[in-house]
Amino acid sequence: MPLQELIINTINKRGPISFHDFMEMALYYPVQGYYAAPRDKIGEAGDFYTSPYLTDLFGEMIAGQLEEMWRILDRRPFTIVECGAGTGLLCRDILRHLKNNRELFEHLTYMIIEKSEWMRQKEQTLLAGEDFLPMVRWVASLRDLPHIHGCILSNELVDNFAVHQVVMTGQLMEVFVTYDNGFKEILEPASPSLNAYLQEFQVTLPEGARAEINLEATEWIRDAAAALSSGFVLTIDYGHCAADLYSRRTGTLACYHRHQVGHCPYDHIGEQDITTHVNFSALDRWGSRHGLEYCGYTSQTRFLQGLGLTSRLHHLGISAPQLRILFDMSSRFKVLIQRKNLHRVFLSGLQFSESLA
């Protein structure tokens, strides 16, 4: 049965479903959801590009930051956990670089958290070609991890968590989805948890404004903090601090299908990506409640510059269209690093850090 019909049947049985539940089914329903379906999502044959797809220098820069973290952690056996590894390109490029550091590489554990069996197979095929497969382990969730000493890394992960949509119409209302000769939205009073989330940041939406609330992100950072014994959480994604994110009247939801950007999640169900911008203030705030301390926040452009990308390009004499696309993308992405059981430290990628108000 097509995914659209499965969603319609769910609505017919349960009544209107929250937009969160619609988005969850559209992206993650077994076999047929966008991220579970056996089809390419990244690259020319897919729907969007990611930084690792454009150049292996992105992974080289990340590896340099991880190497610095390892030194800060007294050169002890080091674990990298990558959450949502896509096709495995970032993992491959990181391991290619770290292989040159024998002391680190011989005591390195690399773990990938991947829910999609299709994506896991893609990752394994790529890494097998580099002889990296024996040193990589796959797990289903952060909760399946032992306590680790190292870094939990994600690149364009949190923006794909299913979100609640809310609208201010006299009071805060949540968007629910029903079906009557097409998908239609209705509004119901928002739950206390959604109201409390906005109150956390002293946000009152103006009348008529629509916004997204990513409660799953707060659960994810809690689980990351619980899994980390000592080390860092490195989150790369497009997003904003809470004040900037909720200053918009129309929200940030976007859909990607064959490299075209749309804003209707009810088109191409199961065949298009659905994303929203990340509230980095929420990751910082909920992380601090579970033992993570703020290291710094910056744009991906400044992060890569701090790690030496500009001088690396000059040394290699590289100037390619993919790199121009990377720099253009990097201006829209942010980087947040948090630490656990460590004193304040200097990280090269954060030397041009900005305020996370």
N, C-alpha and C positions, 0 to 999 in steps of 0.2 A: 504494500500500500504506500503511495507517495507520502512524503513527510507532511505536505500541506493537509492531506486528508486525515492523517493521524492527529494533527493539531486540532482540526475541526471536530473530529470525534471526541477528543478530550474536552473541548468546550461544550459539546452537546451533552456529555455525561456529567461534567462538573459545574457547568455554568461558566461565566466569564472567568478567565485566568489573568493573573497579574502579567504585566509586560515582562517582568523578570522571568516568569515561567515560560512565556512565549519565546523569549530570547534564548533561554537555556535549551529548549527543545530545538530551535532553529540551528543552534551552533553545535550542540553536543549529543543530540539523540543518537543512540547506537546505530552505526552503519550509515544512517542517512543524514545526520546533522552535518553542518558544514565542515567542522574539524574532524569528524569521524569518517566521512565519506572517502572512498578511495579515488581521489583526484588531486592533481597538483594545485596548490594554493599560492605558492611563492614563485616569482620569476616570470619570465616572458610568457610561459604557457599558463600561468595562474592569474591571480587577481591583484597582486600588489608586490612590491619589492621590500626587502629588509636590508639593513646595513651589511650583514654578513654576505648577502647575495651579491652586493655591488663590488666588494673588494675584500680580500683576505687580510688587508692591513687593519681593518676594524678589529678582527679577532686578535691580531698581533698586539694592538694597543691594549685591549682588555687583558691579554695574557701578561703584559708588562705591569698592569695594576695588580693583578693577582700575585705576581712574583714579589712585588713590594709588600703586599699583605703577608705573604709567607715569611718574609724576613722580619716583619714586625712581630709575627707570632713565633719568634725564636727558632725559625727553620725546622720546626717539628713536622712530623707527617701531616700532610695538608689534604683536605677534602674540598673539592669543588662540586656544588650541587647546581645544576642548570635546570631551571623550571621552564618547561615548554621549549624544546630544542629545535623546533621546526624541522628542517631537513637534516640537521646535524652539522651544518657548515660552521657555525660558531665554535662548536665543540672541536671539530677537526682543526680549525685554525689556531685555537688556543693550545691544543696539544702539540701541534707542529712547532710552535714557538717554545713551549715549556720543555720540549724534548732536548733542547740545547742546554738546559740546566739539569745535569745528571743528578745532583744532590736532591733537588726538588722532585724531579720526574720519577726517580726510583721509589719514592715514598708518597706518591700522589694517588689519590682515589678520585675518580670522576663518576658522578652519579647524575642520571637524567631522570627527571620526573615527567612522565608522558602518559596521558590517559588514552590517546588514540593508538590503536594497534596498527593502523595504516601508517601513521607518522613514525611509530617506533620501528617498523620495518624499513622505512626510508632511511632513518638515522643509522640503523645497523648496517645496511648495505653500503652507505657512504663510508662509515668508519672501518668496515672490513677491508675496504680497498687501501687503507693506510696502515693496516695492522694495529689499529688502536682498539679494535673490538674487545680483545681480552681484558683490557683495563677499565672498561666502562660498564657500569651496572645501571639497570633500569628499575625504577620503582613507580608505584601508581600515585603516591601523594606524599606531601611533607610529613604526614603522620606516620608513614612507614619507615622513616629514617631513624637510624641510631643517633645519639647525640654526636654532633660533628664539630670538628675543629678546622675552620677554614672559611669558605665564603659560599653563600647562597646567592646565585646569580639569576636574573631574569632579564630578557630583552624582548620587549613588545609582548608581554604576557597579560598584565593586569588590565589593559584596555579591552580585553576580550572576555572578562568576567561578565556574567549576566547582571544587569542593573535594574533597579526600580526606577520608573519614571514618575515624576510628580509635577503637578500644575497648581499654581496658586489662583484660586477663584473664591476669594473671601476667606477661605481656610485652605490648608494644604490638602490636596487631593492626589490620590494615586491613580495612575493609568492602568486600566484593565482592558483586556482584549476579548471581544465576542465576535460572532460570525452571523451575518444575515446577508446572503448574496455578496459576500466579500467581508474581509476583516474590518471591524469597526472598533473604535476606542470609546470606552465609557469611563467616567470618573467616580471613584468612591473615596470616602474620607481616609486619609493616610493613617497608617498605624502609628502607635506611640514611638516605635523604634525609628521610623523615618523622621518624625518630628524632632526626636531627640538628637538625631544625627546633625540636622541643620542647626539646632540650638547649640550644639557643641562648638560650632564655629561662629556663633552669633549672626547667623544668616537668616534674614527674612526676605523671601523672594517677593519682588514687586507683583502687583496684580497682573494676571495673564501670563506670567513667566513659566517656562517649562525647564526642568532640570533633571539630571540623573543622580541617583544615589547608589554607590557601589558598596553594599554591605559585605559582599564576598571578599573585597580587598582587605577589610578589617580582620576578617577571619584568616585570610592568607598570611598576613603579616604576624598575626598571633601564632600561627602554626610554625612560621619561619623562626620566630624568636624561641619557641619551645624546642625546635630541632637543633638550634645552635648552642653548643656548649661555650665556645669562645670564637670570636672572629667577626665577620662582616656580612651584611646583607647589601647587595648591589642591585639596584632596580633602575632599569633604563626603559623609558616609555614616553609617549607624548601626553602632556598634561600640564597642570598649573597648581599653584597654591590655592587654597579654598577661596580666598577673597577674589582672585581673578576668575576662577572657574564659575563661581556663582554670581558674577556680575553680568553674565550673558542672559538674554531673555529667551533664547530658543534652545538651549542645551547644546550638546556637542556630538550627538549621535550621528555616525556616518556609516555608509555601506559601500563595500568595494566589490565590484563584479567586472572581471575582464579589464581591469585597470581604469574603470570608470567609477567616479564617485557619485553616490546617490544618497538619499536621505529617507527612503521608504523601506522599513524593515519587512514589509509585507510582500515585497517583490522578490522573485528568485529565491524562494525559501529553501534553505539547504544548499544553495549554490552561490551565496554571497556572504562575505564577511560582514559582521556587525560590530562596530567598535564605539567606545566613548572615551573621552579624555580622563586621565587619572587625577584624582585629588591627592597630591603628594602630602598635603598637610595631614590628611587622614592616616596615611602610612606612617608618618612621623609620630602623630599623637598616639595612635593605637600601639605602635611599636614600643613607645616609651613606657606604656602601661605593662608591657610584658618583658621588660628587661633590655630593650634596645636603646642605645643612646645615639643622638644625632652626630654624624661626622660632617656632612656638608651636602649641598644641593647646587647644581649648576646645569647649564645647557650641555647637550652632547658635544656641540662644537668646542666649547671651552674645555670640556673634559678631555677630548681627543688632543687638543692643543697642549694641555698640561702634560699629557703622556708622550708628547713629542711627535705627533703626526706630521706637523708642518715641516720640521727638519728632516724627518724620514722621507717625505715626498721629495724634498730638495735633493737629498742624498741619492735617491734612486732615479731622479730625473723624470718622475712620472707626472703626466698631466693627461688625464683621460676623461671622457664624458661621464663614466661611472663615478669618478671621484667628484666631479662637479655636482652630480645628483646627490652623492653622499653628504657633501657640505650643505646642500640645500635642505636635505632631510634633517641633518643634525641641528639646524637652527630651530626646528620644531620639537625636538626631543629634549627631555630633561633626565638628569641622573641624580639619584638620591643614594647616599651610602650611610648605613647605620652600623654601629658596632656593639658588641656584647662582651662584658668582662674584660675590657681593655681601658686603659687611660687614654686621654686625648692624644691623637697621633696625627702626623703629617702624611697625607696621601697626595701623590703628584697630580692625580686627576682632579683634585679639588683645589688646586692652588689659585684658580680663578673662581672660587665659590661665590654664590650670591645668596641673598636672604630668602629664607622660606617663611614668610610672614604668615 
